[in-house]
Amino acid sequence: MKKVEWIRCPVCGNKICDRMREDTKLRNFPLYYPKCKPESLIKVNNLELTIIKEPDAK
């Protein structure tokens, strides 16, 4: 059985309704959490969640 973890909000740390497995790979995934309302781009690889910081448009 593959290990499964909840994706957590990068701002408040609460669980989001999505889960990730060991073999989950996401790239440029727009993550939205309705309770604290942030929208973040994330990357997931081998249960490691990384927030992608985009430069501000000029």
C-alpha distance matrix in Angstrom:
0.0 3.8 6.6 9.0 12.7 15.9 18.6 21.7 25.3 27.0 30.2 29.5 25.9 24.9 21.6 21.9 20.5 18.2 14.7 13.2 9.9 10.0 11.5 13.9 17.5 20.4 24.0 27.0 25.2 27.7 26.2 28.4 28.2 30.9 31.7 33.0 33.5 32.6 31.5 29.7 28.5 25.1 23.1 19.3 17.8 14.8 14.6 18.4 20.7 24.2 27.2 29.6 33.2 35.6 39.3 41.6 43.7 47.3
3.8 0.0 3.8 6.4 10.0 13.3 15.6 18.8 22.3 23.7 27.1 26.7 23.2 22.5 19.3 19.5 18.4 15.7 12.1 10.0 6.5 6.2 8.1 10.4 14.0 16.9 20.5 23.4 21.8 24.4 23.0 25.4 25.5 28.4 29.3 30.3 30.6 29.5 28.2 26.3 24.9 21.5 19.4 15.6 14.1 11.1 10.9 14.7 17.0 20.5 23.5 25.8 29.4 31.9 35.5 37.9 40.0 43.7
6.6 3.8 0.0 3.8 6.8 10.5 13.0 15.8 19.5 20.8 24.0 23.5 19.8 19.3 16.4 17.1 16.6 14.2 10.4 8.5 5.7 5.8 9.0 10.5 13.9 16.4 19.8 22.5 20.7 23.1 21.2 23.5 23.2 26.3 26.7 27.6 28.3 27.1 26.2 24.2 23.2 19.7 17.9 14.2 13.1 10.0 8.7 12.4 14.6 18.3 21.3 24.0 27.4 30.1 33.7 36.1 38.4 42.0
9.0 6.4 3.8 0.0 3.8 7.0 9.7 12.7 16.4 18.1 21.2 20.6 17.0 16.2 13.0 13.4 12.8 10.5 6.7 5.7 4.5 6.7 9.5 9.6 13.0 14.7 18.3 20.5 18.2 20.2 18.1 20.1 19.7 22.6 23.1 24.1 24.8 23.9 23.0 21.4 20.7 17.5 16.3 12.8 12.7 10.5 8.2 11.7 13.0 16.8 19.3 22.1 25.5 28.1 31.8 33.8 36.1 39.8
12.7 10.0 6.8 3.8 0.0 3.8 6.5 9.1 12.8 14.6 17.6 16.8 13.2 12.6 9.6 10.6 10.9 9.0 5.7 5.5 6.5 8.6 11.5 10.5 13.3 14.2 17.4 19.1 16.8 18.3 15.7 17.5 16.7 19.8 20.0 20.8 21.7 20.7 20.2 18.7 18.5 15.3 14.7 11.6 12.4 10.7 7.4 10.1 10.7 14.5 16.7 19.8 22.9 25.8 29.3 31.2 33.7 37.3
15.9 13.3 10.5 7.0 3.8 0.0 3.8 6.1 9.7 12.1 14.8 13.9 10.6 9.4 6.1 6.8 7.6 6.2 4.3 6.2 8.8 11.5 13.8 11.9 14.1 14.1 17.0 18.0 15.2 15.9 12.9 14.2 13.1 16.0 16.3 17.2 18.1 17.5 17.2 16.2 16.5 13.9 14.3 11.8 13.7 13.0 9.5 11.3 10.6 14.0 15.4 18.6 21.4 24.1 27.7 29.2 31.6 35.2
18.6 15.6 13.0 9.7 6.5 3.8 0.0 3.8 6.9 9.0 12.0 11.9 9.1 8.6 6.0 5.6 7.6 5.8 5.4 6.6 10.0 12.3 14.1 11.4 12.7 11.8 14.2 14.7 12.0 12.5 9.5 11.1 10.5 13.9 14.5 14.9 15.4 14.2 13.7 12.5 12.8 10.4 11.2 9.5 12.2 12.6 9.1 9.8 8.0 11.0 11.9 15.0 17.8 20.4 24.0 25.4 27.9 31.4
21.7 18.8 15.8 12.7 9.1 6.1 3.8 0.0 3.8 6.2 8.7 8.2 5.3 5.4 4.5 5.5 8.8 8.6 9.0 10.4 13.6 15.6 17.6 15.0 15.9 14.5 16.3 16.1 13.6 13.3 9.8 10.6 9.1 12.5 12.2 12.1 13.2 12.2 12.6 11.6 13.0 11.1 12.8 11.9 14.7 15.2 11.6 11.4 9.0 11.3 11.4 14.9 17.0 19.8 23.1 24.3 27.0 30.4
25.3 22.3 19.5 16.4 12.8 9.7 6.9 3.8 0.0 3.8 5.5 5.7 4.7 5.5 6.4 6.4 10.2 10.5 11.9 13.3 16.8 18.7 20.3 17.4 17.6 15.5 16.6 15.5 13.1 11.8 8.3 8.3 6.6 10.0 9.7 8.8 9.8 8.5 9.5 9.1 11.4 10.5 13.2 13.3 16.6 17.8 14.5 13.5 10.5 11.5 10.4 13.6 15.0 17.6 20.7 21.5 24.2 27.5
27.0 23.7 20.8 18.1 14.6 12.1 9.0 6.2 3.8 0.0 3.8 6.1 5.7 8.3 9.8 10.1 13.7 13.4 14.4 14.9 18.1 19.4 21.0 18.1 17.8 15.7 16.0 14.8 13.3 12.2 9.4 10.0 9.3 12.6 12.3 10.3 11.1 8.7 9.5 8.1 10.3 9.4 12.1 12.9 16.0 17.5 14.5 12.6 9.3 9.3 7.8 11.1 12.1 15.1 18.0 19.0 22.1 25.3
30.2 27.1 24.0 21.2 17.6 14.8 12.0 8.7 5.5 3.8 0.0 3.8 5.9 8.4 11.0 11.6 15.3 15.8 17.2 18.3 21.6 23.1 24.7 21.8 21.5 19.1 19.3 17.6 16.0 14.2 11.3 10.7 9.3 11.7 10.6 7.8 9.3 7.4 9.7 9.4 12.5 12.6 15.6 16.7 19.8 21.3 18.3 16.3 13.2 12.8 10.7 13.5 13.6 16.3 18.6 18.9 22.0 25.0
29.5 26.7 23.5 20.6 16.8 13.9 11.9 8.2 5.7 6.1 3.8 0.0 3.8 5.7 9.1 10.6 14.3 15.5 16.9 18.5 21.7 23.5 25.5 22.8 23.0 21.0 21.8 20.4 18.3 16.6 13.2 12.1 9.6 11.5 9.3 7.4 10.2 9.6 12.3 12.6 15.6 15.3 18.1 18.4 21.5 22.4 18.9 17.6 14.8 15.3 13.8 16.9 17.3 20.0 22.4 22.7 25.7 28.6
25.9 23.2 19.8 17.0 13.2 10.6 9.1 5.3 4.7 5.7 5.9 3.8 0.0 3.8 6.6 8.9 12.7 13.4 14.0 15.5 18.5 20.1 22.4 20.0 20.7 19.2 20.4 19.7 17.5 16.5 13.0 12.8 10.4 13.0 11.3 10.3 12.7 11.8 13.7 13.2 15.5 14.3 16.5 16.1 18.9 19.3 15.7 14.7 12.4 13.7 13.2 16.7 17.8 20.8 23.6 24.4 27.4 30.5
24.9 22.5 19.3 16.2 12.6 9.4 8.6 5.4 5.5 8.3 8.4 5.7 3.8 0.0 3.8 6.5 9.9 11.5 12.6 14.9 18.0 20.2 22.4 20.0 21.1 19.6 21.3 20.6 17.9 16.7 13.0 12.1 9.1 11.1 9.4 9.7 12.2 12.4 14.2 14.4 16.8 15.7 17.9 17.2 20.0 20.3 16.6 16.4 14.2 16.0 15.5 18.9 20.3 23.0 25.9 26.5 29.3 32.5
21.6 19.3 16.4 13.0 9.6 6.1 6.0 4.5 6.4 9.8 11.0 9.1 6.6 3.8 0.0 3.8 6.6 8.1 9.0 11.7 14.8 17.4 19.5 17.1 18.7 17.5 19.7 19.5 16.5 15.8 12.1 11.8 9.3 11.6 10.8 11.9 13.6 13.8 14.8 14.8 16.5 15.0 16.7 15.5 18.1 18.2 14.5 15.1 13.2 15.7 15.8 19.1 21.0 23.6 26.9 27.7 30.2 33.7
21.9 19.5 17.1 13.4 10.6 6.8 5.6 5.5 6.4 10.1 11.6 10.6 8.9 6.5 3.8 0.0 3.8 5.4 7.8 10.7 14.3 17.3 18.7 15.7 17.0 15.4 17.5 17.1 13.7 12.9 9.2 8.8 6.8 9.3 9.8 11.3 12.0 12.2 12.5 12.9 14.4 13.3 15.2 14.4 17.4 18.1 14.7 15.4 13.0 15.3 15.0 17.8 19.9 22.1 25.5 26.1 28.3 31.9
20.5 18.4 16.6 12.8 10.9 7.6 7.6 8.8 10.2 13.7 15.3 14.3 12.7 9.9 6.6 3.8 0.0 3.8 6.8 10.4 13.6 17.1 18.1 15.3 17.0 15.7 18.2 18.1 14.5 13.9 10.8 10.5 9.1 10.8 11.9 14.1 14.3 15.0 14.8 15.3 16.3 15.2 16.7 15.5 18.3 18.8 15.7 17.1 15.2 17.7 17.7 20.2 22.6 24.4 27.9 28.6 30.4 34.1
18.2 15.7 14.2 10.5 9.0 6.2 5.8 8.6 10.5 13.4 15.8 15.5 13.4 11.5 8.1 5.4 3.8 0.0 3.8 6.9 10.3 13.7 14.5 11.5 13.2 12.1 15.0 15.4 11.9 12.3 9.7 10.7 10.5 13.0 14.5 16.1 15.8 15.7 14.6 14.4 14.5 12.8 13.7 12.1 14.7 15.3 12.6 14.2 12.6 15.3 15.8 18.1 21.0 22.8 26.5 27.6 29.4 33.1
14.7 12.1 10.4 6.7 5.7 4.3 5.4 9.0 11.9 14.4 17.2 16.9 14.0 12.6 9.0 7.8 6.8 3.8 0.0 3.8 6.9 10.3 11.6 9.2 11.8 11.7 15.1 16.3 13.3 14.5 12.1 13.8 13.6 16.4 17.5 18.8 18.9 18.3 17.3 16.3 16.0 13.5 13.5 10.9 12.8 12.6 9.8 12.2 11.4 14.8 16.2 18.7 21.9 24.1 27.8 29.3 31.3 35.1
13.2 10.0 8.5 5.7 5.5 6.2 6.6 10.4 13.3 14.9 18.3 18.5 15.5 14.9 11.7 10.7 10.4 6.9 3.8 0.0 3.8 6.9 8.0 5.8 8.6 9.4 13.0 15.0 12.6 14.7 13.0 15.5 15.9 19.1 20.3 21.0 20.9 19.7 18.3 16.6 15.5 12.4 11.4 8.2 9.3 8.9 6.6 9.4 9.5 13.0 15.1 17.5 20.9 23.2 26.9 28.9 30.9 34.6
9.9 6.5 5.7 4.5 6.5 8.8 10.0 13.6 16.8 18.1 21.6 21.7 18.5 18.0 14.8 14.3 13.6 10.3 6.9 3.8 0.0 3.8 5.4 5.2 8.8 11.0 14.7 17.3 15.4 18.0 16.6 19.2 19.6 22.8 24.0 24.7 24.7 23.4 21.9 19.9 18.5 15.2 13.4 9.8 9.4 7.7 6.5 10.2 11.5 15.0 17.7 19.9 23.5 25.8 29.5 31.7 33.8 37.4
10.0 6.2 5.8 6.7 8.6 11.5 12.3 15.6 18.7 19.4 23.1 23.5 20.1 20.2 17.4 17.3 17.1 13.7 10.3 6.9 3.8 0.0 3.8 5.7 8.6 11.6 14.9 18.0 16.8 19.8 18.7 21.7 22.3 25.7 26.7 27.1 27.1 25.4 23.8 21.4 19.6 16.0 13.5 9.7 7.9 5.0 5.5 9.0 11.5 14.7 17.9 20.0 23.6 26.1 29.7 32.2 34.3 37.9
11.5 8.1 9.0 9.5 11.5 13.8 14.1 17.6 20.3 21.0 24.7 25.5 22.4 22.4 19.5 18.7 18.1 14.5 11.6 8.0 5.4 3.8 0.0 3.8 6.4 10.0 13.2 16.6 15.8 19.1 18.7 21.9 23.1 26.4 28.0 28.4 27.9 26.1 24.0 21.5 19.2 15.9 13.0 9.6 7.5 6.1 7.8 10.8 12.7 15.4 18.4 19.8 23.6 25.6 29.2 31.8 33.6 37.1
13.9 10.4 10.5 9.6 10.5 11.9 11.4 15.0 17.4 18.1 21.8 22.8 20.0 20.0 17.1 15.7 15.3 11.5 9.2 5.8 5.2 5.7 3.8 0.0 3.8 6.6 10.2 13.3 12.0 15.3 15.0 18.2 19.6 22.9 24.7 25.1 24.3 22.5 20.3 18.0 15.7 12.6 10.1 6.9 6.3 6.6 7.2 9.6 10.5 13.1 15.6 17.0 20.7 22.6 26.3 28.6 30.3 34.0
17.5 14.0 13.9 13.0 13.3 14.1 12.7 15.9 17.6 17.8 21.5 23.0 20.7 21.1 18.7 17.0 17.0 13.2 11.8 8.6 8.8 8.6 6.4 3.8 0.0 3.8 6.8 10.3 10.0 13.6 14.1 17.7 19.7 23.1 25.1 25.0 23.9 21.7 19.0 16.4 13.6 10.6 7.6 5.3 4.9 7.2 8.6 9.5 9.8 11.4 13.8 14.4 18.2 19.7 23.3 25.8 27.4 30.9
20.4 16.9 16.4 14.7 14.2 14.1 11.8 14.5 15.5 15.7 19.1 21.0 19.2 19.6 17.5 15.4 15.7 12.1 11.7 9.4 11.0 11.6 10.0 6.6 3.8 0.0 3.8 6.7 6.2 9.9 10.8 14.5 16.9 20.3 22.5 22.3 20.8 18.5 15.6 13.0 10.0 7.5 5.2 4.9 6.8 9.9 10.2 10.3 9.1 10.0 11.4 11.7 15.3 16.6 20.2 22.5 23.9 27.6
24.0 20.5 19.8 18.3 17.4 17.0 14.2 16.3 16.6 16.0 19.3 21.8 20.4 21.3 19.7 17.5 18.2 15.0 15.1 13.0 14.7 14.9 13.2 10.2 6.8 3.8 0.0 3.8 5.5 9.1 11.1 14.8 17.7 21.0 23.4 22.6 20.7 18.0 14.8 11.9 8.4 6.7 4.7 6.7 8.6 12.3 12.9 11.9 10.2 9.7 10.3 9.4 12.8 13.5 17.1 19.5 20.7 24.3
27.0 23.4 22.5 20.5 19.1 18.0 14.7 16.1 15.5 14.8 17.6 20.4 19.7 20.6 19.5 17.1 18.1 15.4 16.3 15.0 17.3 18.0 16.6 13.3 10.3 6.7 3.8 0.0 3.8 6.4 9.1 12.5 15.8 18.9 21.4 20.4 18.1 15.3 11.8 9.1 5.4 5.6 5.9 9.0 11.7 15.4 15.3 13.9 11.3 10.0 9.2 7.5 10.4 10.6 14.2 16.2 17.3 21.0
25.2 21.8 20.7 18.2 16.8 15.2 12.0 13.6 13.1 13.3 16.0 18.3 17.5 17.9 16.5 13.7 14.5 11.9 13.3 12.6 15.4 16.8 15.8 12.0 10.0 6.2 5.5 3.8 0.0 3.8 6.0 9.5 12.7 15.8 18.5 17.9 15.7 13.4 10.1 8.0 5.3 5.2 6.5 8.6 11.9 15.1 14.4 13.6 10.7 10.5 9.6 9.3 12.2 12.8 16.5 18.0 19.2 23.0
27.7 24.4 23.1 20.2 18.3 15.9 12.5 13.3 11.8 12.2 14.2 16.6 16.5 16.7 15.8 12.9 13.9 12.3 14.5 14.7 18.0 19.8 19.1 15.3 13.6 9.9 9.1 6.4 3.8 0.0 3.8 6.5 10.1 12.7 15.6 14.9 12.3 10.2 6.6 5.7 4.6 6.5 9.3 11.6 15.2 18.3 16.9 15.9 12.6 12.0 10.1 9.9 11.8 12.1 15.6 16.3 17.5 21.3
26.2 23.0 21.2 18.1 15.7 12.9 9.5 9.8 8.3 9.4 11.3 13.2 13.0 13.0 12.1 9.2 10.8 9.7 12.1 13.0 16.6 18.7 18.7 15.0 14.1 10.8 11.1 9.1 6.0 3.8 0.0 3.8 6.8 10.0 12.5 12.0 10.0 8.2 5.6 5.2 6.0 6.7 9.8 11.3 15.1 17.6 15.5 14.7 11.3 11.5 9.7 10.8 12.8 13.9 17.4 18.1 19.8 23.5
28.4 25.4 23.5 20.1 17.5 14.2 11.1 10.6 8.3 10.0 10.7 12.1 12.8 12.1 11.8 8.8 10.5 10.7 13.8 15.5 19.2 21.7 21.9 18.2 17.7 14.5 14.8 12.5 9.5 6.5 3.8 0.0 3.8 6.3 9.2 9.0 6.7 6.0 4.6 6.7 8.9 10.2 13.6 14.9 18.7 21.0 18.5 17.9 14.3 14.6 12.4 13.6 14.8 15.8 18.9 18.8 20.4 24.0
28.2 25.5 23.2 19.7 16.7 13.1 10.5 9.1 6.6 9.3 9.3 9.6 10.4 9.1 9.3 6.8 9.1 10.5 13.6 15.9 19.6 22.3 23.1 19.6 19.7 16.9 17.7 15.8 12.7 10.1 6.8 3.8 0.0 3.8 5.7 6.3 5.4 6.2 7.0 9.1 11.8 12.6 15.8 16.6 20.2 22.0 19.0 18.5 15.2 15.9 14.0 16.0 17.0 18.4 21.4 21.2 23.2 26.5
30.9 28.4 26.3 22.6 19.8 16.0 13.9 12.5 10.0 12.6 11.7 11.5 13.0 11.1 11.6 9.3 10.8 13.0 16.4 19.1 22.8 25.7 26.4 22.9 23.1 20.3 21.0 18.9 15.8 12.7 10.0 6.3 3.8 0.0 3.8 5.8 4.8 7.6 9.1 12.1 15.0 16.2 19.4 20.3 23.9 25.7 22.7 22.3 19.0 19.7 17.6 19.3 19.9 21.0 23.6 22.9 24.5 27.7
31.7 29.3 26.7 23.1 20.0 16.3 14.5 12.2 9.7 12.3 10.6 9.3 11.3 9.4 10.8 9.8 11.9 14.5 17.5 20.3 24.0 26.7 28.0 24.7 25.1 22.5 23.4 21.4 18.5 15.6 12.5 9.2 5.7 3.8 0.0 3.8 5.6 8.6 11.2 13.8 17.1 17.9 21.2 21.8 25.3 26.7 23.4 23.0 19.8 20.6 18.5 20.7 21.1 22.6 25.1 24.3 26.3 29.4
33.0 30.3 27.6 24.1 20.8 17.2 14.9 12.1 8.8 10.3 7.8 7.4 10.3 9.7 11.9 11.3 14.1 16.1 18.8 21.0 24.7 27.1 28.4 25.1 25.0 22.3 22.6 20.4 17.9 14.9 12.0 9.0 6.3 5.8 3.8 0.0 3.8 6.0 9.4 11.9 15.5 16.6 20.1 21.2 24.8 26.4 23.2 22.1 18.8 18.9 16.5 18.5 18.4 20.0 22.1 21.3 23.6 26.5
33.5 30.6 28.3 24.8 21.7 18.1 15.4 13.2 9.8 11.1 9.3 10.2 12.7 12.2 13.6 12.0 14.3 15.8 18.9 20.9 24.7 27.1 27.9 24.3 23.9 20.8 20.7 18.1 15.7 12.3 10.0 6.7 5.4 4.8 5.6 3.8 0.0 3.8 6.6 9.8 13.3 15.2 18.8 20.4 24.1 26.2 23.4 22.3 18.7 18.4 15.6 17.0 16.9 17.8 20.0 19.0 20.8 23.8
32.6 29.5 27.1 23.9 20.7 17.5 14.2 12.2 8.5 8.7 7.4 9.6 11.8 12.4 13.8 12.2 15.0 15.7 18.3 19.7 23.4 25.4 26.1 22.5 21.7 18.5 18.0 15.3 13.4 10.2 8.2 6.0 6.2 7.6 8.6 6.0 3.8 0.0 3.8 6.4 10.1 12.1 15.9 17.8 21.6 23.9 21.3 19.7 16.0 15.2 12.1 13.4 13.1 14.2 16.5 15.8 18.0 21.1
31.5 28.2 26.2 23.0 20.2 17.2 13.7 12.6 9.5 9.5 9.7 12.3 13.7 14.2 14.8 12.5 14.8 14.6 17.3 18.3 21.9 23.8 24.0 20.3 19.0 15.6 14.8 11.8 10.1 6.6 5.6 4.6 7.0 9.1 11.2 9.4 6.6 3.8 0.0 3.8 7.0 9.6 13.3 15.7 19.4 22.1 20.0 18.4 14.6 13.7 10.6 11.1 11.3 11.9 14.7 14.3 16.2 19.6
29.7 26.3 24.2 21.4 18.7 16.2 12.5 11.6 9.1 8.1 9.4 12.6 13.2 14.4 14.8 12.9 15.3 14.4 16.3 16.6 19.9 21.4 21.5 18.0 16.4 13.0 11.9 9.1 8.0 5.7 5.2 6.7 9.1 12.1 13.8 11.9 9.8 6.4 3.8 0.0 3.8 6.2 10.0 12.6 16.2 19.1 17.2 15.3 11.5 10.1 6.9 7.4 8.2 9.5 12.7 13.4 15.6 19.2
28.5 24.9 23.2 20.7 18.5 16.5 12.8 13.0 11.4 10.3 12.5 15.6 15.5 16.8 16.5 14.4 16.3 14.5 16.0 15.5 18.5 19.6 19.2 15.7 13.6 10.0 8.4 5.4 5.3 4.6 6.0 8.9 11.8 15.0 17.1 15.5 13.3 10.1 7.0 3.8 0.0 3.8 7.1 10.3 13.7 17.0 15.8 13.9 10.4 8.6 6.0 5.3 7.4 8.4 12.1 13.5 15.4 19.1
25.1 21.5 19.7 17.5 15.3 13.9 10.4 11.1 10.5 9.4 12.6 15.3 14.3 15.7 15.0 13.3 15.2 12.8 13.5 12.4 15.2 16.0 15.9 12.6 10.6 7.5 6.7 5.6 5.2 6.5 6.7 10.2 12.6 16.2 17.9 16.6 15.2 12.1 9.6 6.2 3.8 0.0 3.8 6.6 10.1 13.3 12.1 10.1 6.7 5.6 4.5 5.4 8.8 10.8 14.5 16.5 18.7 22.3
23.1 19.4 17.9 16.3 14.7 14.3 11.2 12.8 13.2 12.1 15.6 18.1 16.5 17.9 16.7 15.2 16.7 13.7 13.5 11.4 13.4 13.5 13.0 10.1 7.6 5.2 4.7 5.9 6.5 9.3 9.8 13.6 15.8 19.4 21.2 20.1 18.8 15.9 13.3 10.0 7.1 3.8 0.0 3.8 6.7 10.3 9.9 8.1 5.8 5.1 6.4 6.9 10.7 12.7 16.3 18.8 20.9 24.4
19.3 15.6 14.2 12.8 11.6 11.8 9.5 11.9 13.3 12.9 16.7 18.4 16.1 17.2 15.5 14.4 15.5 12.1 10.9 8.2 9.8 9.7 9.6 6.9 5.3 4.9 6.7 9.0 8.6 11.6 11.3 14.9 16.6 20.3 21.8 21.2 20.4 17.8 15.7 12.6 10.3 6.6 3.8 0.0 3.8 6.8 6.3 5.5 4.6 6.3 8.9 10.4 14.1 16.4 20.0 22.6 24.7 28.2
17.8 14.1 13.1 12.7 12.4 13.7 12.2 14.7 16.6 16.0 19.8 21.5 18.9 20.0 18.1 17.4 18.3 14.7 12.8 9.3 9.4 7.9 7.5 6.3 4.9 6.8 8.6 11.7 11.9 15.2 15.1 18.7 20.2 23.9 25.3 24.8 24.1 21.6 19.4 16.2 13.7 10.1 6.7 3.8 0.0 3.8 5.6 5.4 6.8 8.5 11.8 13.0 16.7 18.9 22.4 25.2 27.3 30.7
14.8 11.1 10.0 10.5 10.7 13.0 12.6 15.2 17.8 17.5 21.3 22.4 19.3 20.3 18.2 18.1 18.8 15.3 12.6 8.9 7.7 5.0 6.1 6.6 7.2 9.9 12.3 15.4 15.1 18.3 17.6 21.0 22.0 25.7 26.7 26.4 26.2 23.9 22.1 19.1 17.0 13.3 10.3 6.8 3.8 0.0 3.8 5.4 8.4 10.9 14.5 16.3 19.8 22.4 25.8 28.6 30.9 34.3
14.6 10.9 8.7 8.2 7.4 9.5 9.1 11.6 14.5 14.5 18.3 18.9 15.7 16.6 14.5 14.7 15.7 12.6 9.8 6.6 6.5 5.5 7.8 7.2 8.6 10.2 12.9 15.3 14.4 16.9 15.5 18.5 19.0 22.7 23.4 23.2 23.4 21.3 20.0 17.2 15.8 12.1 9.9 6.3 5.6 3.8 0.0 3.8 6.4 9.8 13.1 15.6 19.0 21.9 25.3 27.9 30.4 33.9
18.4 14.7 12.4 11.7 10.1 11.3 9.8 11.4 13.5 12.6 16.3 17.6 14.7 16.4 15.1 15.4 17.1 14.2 12.2 9.4 10.2 9.0 10.8 9.6 9.5 10.3 11.9 13.9 13.6 15.9 14.7 17.9 18.5 22.3 23.0 22.1 22.3 19.7 18.4 15.3 13.9 10.1 8.1 5.5 5.4 5.4 3.8 0.0 3.8 6.5 10.1 12.6 15.9 18.9 22.2 25.0 27.6 31.0
20.7 17.0 14.6 13.0 10.7 10.6 8.0 9.0 10.5 9.3 13.2 14.8 12.4 14.2 13.2 13.0 15.2 12.6 11.4 9.5 11.5 11.5 12.7 10.5 9.8 9.1 10.2 11.3 10.7 12.6 11.3 14.3 15.2 19.0 19.8 18.8 18.7 16.0 14.6 11.5 10.4 6.7 5.8 4.6 6.8 8.4 6.4 3.8 0.0 3.8 6.8 9.7 12.9 15.9 19.4 21.8 24.4 27.9
24.2 20.5 18.3 16.8 14.5 14.0 11.0 11.3 11.5 9.3 12.8 15.3 13.7 16.0 15.7 15.3 17.7 15.3 14.8 13.0 15.0 14.7 15.4 13.1 11.4 10.0 9.7 10.0 10.5 12.0 11.5 14.6 15.9 19.7 20.6 18.9 18.4 15.2 13.7 10.1 8.6 5.6 5.1 6.3 8.5 10.9 9.8 6.5 3.8 0.0 3.8 6.3 9.4 12.6 15.8 18.5 21.3 24.5
27.2 23.5 21.3 19.3 16.7 15.4 11.9 11.4 10.4 7.8 10.7 13.8 13.2 15.5 15.8 15.0 17.7 15.8 16.2 15.1 17.7 17.9 18.4 15.6 13.8 11.4 10.3 9.2 9.6 10.1 9.7 12.4 14.0 17.6 18.5 16.5 15.6 12.1 10.6 6.9 6.0 4.5 6.4 8.9 11.8 14.5 13.1 10.1 6.8 3.8 0.0 3.8 6.3 9.5 12.8 15.1 18.0 21.3
29.6 25.8 24.0 22.1 19.8 18.6 15.0 14.9 13.6 11.1 13.5 16.9 16.7 18.9 19.1 17.8 20.2 18.1 18.7 17.5 19.9 20.0 19.8 17.0 14.4 11.7 9.4 7.5 9.3 9.9 10.8 13.6 16.0 19.3 20.7 18.5 17.0 13.4 11.1 7.4 5.3 5.4 6.9 10.4 13.0 16.3 15.6 12.6 9.7 6.3 3.8 0.0 3.8 6.3 9.8 12.4 15.0 18.3
33.2 29.4 27.4 25.5 22.9 21.4 17.8 17.0 15.0 12.1 13.6 17.3 17.8 20.3 21.0 19.9 22.6 21.0 21.9 20.9 23.5 23.6 23.6 20.7 18.2 15.3 12.8 10.4 12.2 11.8 12.8 14.8 17.0 19.9 21.1 18.4 16.9 13.1 11.3 8.2 7.4 8.8 10.7 14.1 16.7 19.8 19.0 15.9 12.9 9.4 6.3 3.8 0.0 3.8 6.6 9.2 12.2 15.3
35.6 31.9 30.1 28.1 25.8 24.1 20.4 19.8 17.6 15.1 16.3 20.0 20.8 23.0 23.6 22.1 24.4 22.8 24.1 23.2 25.8 26.1 25.6 22.6 19.7 16.6 13.5 10.6 12.8 12.1 13.9 15.8 18.4 21.0 22.6 20.0 17.8 14.2 11.9 9.5 8.4 10.8 12.7 16.4 18.9 22.4 21.9 18.9 15.9 12.6 9.5 6.3 3.8 0.0 3.8 6.3 8.8 12.0
39.3 35.5 33.7 31.8 29.3 27.7 24.0 23.1 20.7 18.0 18.6 22.4 23.6 25.9 26.9 25.5 27.9 26.5 27.8 26.9 29.5 29.7 29.2 26.3 23.3 20.2 17.1 14.2 16.5 15.6 17.4 18.9 21.4 23.6 25.1 22.1 20.0 16.5 14.7 12.7 12.1 14.5 16.3 20.0 22.4 25.8 25.3 22.2 19.4 15.8 12.8 9.8 6.6 3.8 0.0 3.8 6.4 9.0
41.6 37.9 36.1 33.8 31.2 29.2 25.4 24.3 21.5 19.0 18.9 22.7 24.4 26.5 27.7 26.1 28.6 27.6 29.3 28.9 31.7 32.2 31.8 28.6 25.8 22.5 19.5 16.2 18.0 16.3 18.1 18.8 21.2 22.9 24.3 21.3 19.0 15.8 14.3 13.4 13.5 16.5 18.8 22.6 25.2 28.6 27.9 25.0 21.8 18.5 15.1 12.4 9.2 6.3 3.8 0.0 3.8 6.4
43.7 40.0 38.4 36.1 33.7 31.6 27.9 27.0 24.2 22.1 22.0 25.7 27.4 29.3 30.2 28.3 30.4 29.4 31.3 30.9 33.8 34.3 33.6 30.3 27.4 23.9 20.7 17.3 19.2 17.5 19.8 20.4 23.2 24.5 26.3 23.6 20.8 18.0 16.2 15.6 15.4 18.7 20.9 24.7 27.3 30.9 30.4 27.6 24.4 21.3 18.0 15.0 12.2 8.8 6.4 3.8 0.0 3.8
47.3 43.7 42.0 39.8 37.3 35.2 31.4 30.4 27.5 25.3 25.0 28.6 30.5 32.5 33.7 31.9 34.1 33.1 35.1 34.6 37.4 37.9 37.1 34.0 30.9 27.6 24.3 21.0 23.0 21.3 23.5 24.0 26.5 27.7 29.4 26.5 23.8 21.1 19.6 19.2 19.1 22.3 24.4 28.2 30.7 34.3 33.9 31.0 27.9 24.5 21.3 18.3 15.3 12.0 9.0 6.4 3.8 0.0
